Amino acid sequence: MSKVALVTGGSRGIGAAISVALKAAGYTVAANYAGNDVAAAAFTADTGIKTYKWSVADYDACKAGIAQVEADLGPVAVLVNNAGITRDSMFHKMTPESWKEVIDTNLSGLFNMTHPLWNGMRDRKFGRVINISSINGQKGQAGQVNYSAAKSGDLGFTKALAAEGARAGITVNAVCPGYIATDMVKAIDEKVLNERIIPLIPVGRLGEPEEIARVVVFLASDDAGFITGSTISANGGQFVV
C-alpha cells in the first residue's frame, strides 16, 4: 500500500507540480486548496489526484479536512506545507488585516496542518513534514514585511520541530524557492522580469516548478532519512546562505 501525501495549495503552481511528482513517485496524493474550485476540478480531471477544500488558516477546518483525507485514503505519512498568500505593500501602508491574513496562512497554517497529524506520525514512528518557505524568508524583501516575517518563521518552526521529531522517525525540512515560473511570476511585467529580476539570478533564468517538486520528492523519500532540520535553497544562486 502506497504512503499518503497531503499537499496544501496542491492544485496550482508549485503545489501542483509537487502533487504530480509525488504521485509519479508512487504516493497516494491528496491536494488541498482554498478557493479556486474551477482550477481544482481541472487539476483533478487532468491528474486523477483528489482535491479537498479548506483554509489552512482555520485550525478546526484543518482538523476536519485531514480527518476526511485519512478516512478516504489512509493515514498521512508525508505533509507538504505549501499553501501561501501575498498581501504586498510598503510597511507604512500595511494594514493590520493584511499582516494578519499573511501570518495566519503562511505561518500559523504550518501549525494548523502539522499539529493534527503529529501524534499519528509519532505513533507510527514515521513522518515527513516539508515546509515551502521562500528566498524572501531568508533575505527579506521590501514591500513584503508580512510575507518575509512569516516565511522566516517557517524556518524557525522547521528547526525546532525537527528536534522534537527526530527520535520518533519524523523528519522536518524546509525548501526555499527563488523566482519560479508560475503563473503569478510570469504575470509580472515583462520589462521588469527581464531587466530587474532575471539579471539577479546567476543561472540566468527562472526556476521551474518541477525543480522544486524534485527536491520535495527526495526529502519525502527513505533516502532522506538522515536529513532533518535543514533548509534547502533552490534559487539559481540568487541568495547563497
N, C-alpha and C positions, 0 to 999 in steps of 0.2 A: 504494500500500500504506500503510495507516494506521500511525502510530507506536504502539509498545507502551509501555504504562504499567503499572508494578507498584506496588501499594498495600499496605503492610504493615498488619495489623489491618484489612483491607479489606472484611470481610464483616459488620461490625456498627457501629452508632453513626456517628460522624463518618466513619470509614473507608468504611463502606458508601455514605454519601452522596457521598463523593469518587469512589469507583469508578463509581457510576451516572452522575455528572455527566461524568466523563472519557469514558465510553462514549458518552453523548449528544453529546459534542463531537467524536466521530469517532475516538477512540483504541481500540486493541485492549487490553483491560484484563485483568490478572491480579491477583487478590486473595489475598494471603497471610493465613493465620490460624494461631493457635497450638493451640487445643484444642477448640473447640465444634463438633464435627462436624455436629450437628443443625442449628445455625444456618447453617453454611457450605453445607450441602446445600440448605436452604431458600432461601438467598440466590442460589445458582446457578440453582435452579429458577425463581425469580421474575425474575431479570435476564438469565440466559444468560451471566453472567460466570464464567469458570473460577476455581476456588479451589485453593490449594496450601497444604499444611500443613507448617509448620516453626516452630521458635522462633528469633526474631531474636537471642536471647541466645547462640546457638551459631554460631560463625563457620563451621565446616565444614558445618553444616546449611544456612546461608545460601548458601554456595557451591554446594552440591548443588541446592538449590531454585531458585536463579537459573539454573543450567545447564539445569534441566528446563523452566522457563518459556521460556528462549530457544530451546531445541530445539523446543518446541511452537508458539511464537508469533513468534519472531524477536528481534532484539536490543532490549534495553530502552533506550528513549530518555528516559523520564520515571520517576523514582523518587520515591514519596511515603513518607517515613518517618513513619508514623502510629502504629504499634503502641506501646502503653504499658500499664503496670500501676500500681496503687497498693498500698502496704502501710503505711497511715497509723497513726501513733502519736506521742505526745509523745516528744521526744528521749530523756528519761531512761528511757523504757520501750522504746525502739527496740532491736531485736536486730541483731547483725551480719548475720544471714541476711536480714532484711527490708531492710536497707541494700543488701546485695549484689544481691538479686533485682531491685530497682528500678533500680539503676545498670546492671546487666548488660543489662536490657531497654531502658530509656528513654534511656540514653546510649551504652553500648557497642553497642547494636543499630544505631545510626546508622553506626558504623564497620563493623560486620559486614555490613551490607547494601550500603553505598556502595562499600567497598573493592573487592569483586569486580567491580563494574560500571565502576569509574573508568577503567581502561585502555581499555576498549572505547569509552567516551564520548570519551576523548581521541583515540583513533584515528579516530573518525568525525567529530570536530570538532563535536559537538553533544551536549548533555545538559541535563536539568533535574533538579535534586535539590531537593525541597521537604520541609522538616522541620517536623513539627507539634509545637511546643513548648507553652507554656501561660502564661496570665496569672501563674500562681504561680511560673514560672521568671523572671518579670520583677520581681515584688514580694515573693516569698516568702509562705509560709503556715504558721502554727503547726500542728503535727501532721503536717507534710509535709516535713521537712528532707531526707529522701532524694529525694522527688519533685521538690521545688524545686531541689535541687542538680543533679539530672540534667537537668531542663528548662532550667535556666540554662546548663549545659554544652552543651546542644544549640545555644544561640545562639552560643557561642564557636566551636563546630565549624563552624557555618554561615559565620561571618565569615572564619575562616581558610581554609576550603576554597574559598570564593568567590574569594579572592585567587589561589589556585592554578589554578582552573578557567577564569578569565576569558579568557585568551588562547587556550584550547582550545575556546571556544564553549560552555562549560558554565556555567550559572548555578546558584547555590546560595542559596536563600532560606528563611526561616522564617515560620511563621504561629503566632501566639499566641492561641488562642481563650480567651474567658472562660467563663462558665457557659452551657453549651449544653444544649438539651432532648433529651438522650439518655436511654436507659432508666436509666443509672446516676444521673444528676442527678435525674430525675423520681422515683426511688425514695427520695429524701431526704424526711423527714417534712414534710408539707405546711405545718405551722406554722412550721418552721424556714425552709423555702423562701420563704414569703410574708412572714415577719417579719424574717429575718436575712440573706437573700441578695438577693432581688429588689429590696428598697429601696436596696441599694448600687449598683444598675445604673441609671445615669441615663436610659436609654431605657425603663426600667420593665418589662422582660420578659427572659426567657431568649432566647439566640440559637437559631437553628435550624441543624441540621447542614448543610442545603443552603446556608446563608450562608457557612459555612467552605468548602464544596466550590466555590463560585463563585470564591473567592479563589484556590484551588489551580488551577482550570482556567485562570484568567488567567495565573498565574505559569508554568504549563506551556506557554503559547502563544508563538508567534513575536512577538506584540505586546509581550511582557515581556522581550525580549532585552537591553534596556539596564538591567534591574533585577537586581542580584546583590549578595549580602551583606546583604540587607535583612531587617528583621523587621517584619511587618505585624500589628498588634494588631487583633483582632476581638472586642471585649469590651463593646460597648454604652456605652463611655465610663467603665467602672468603674475603669480604670487608664490614665492618659494619660502617655505617655513623651515 
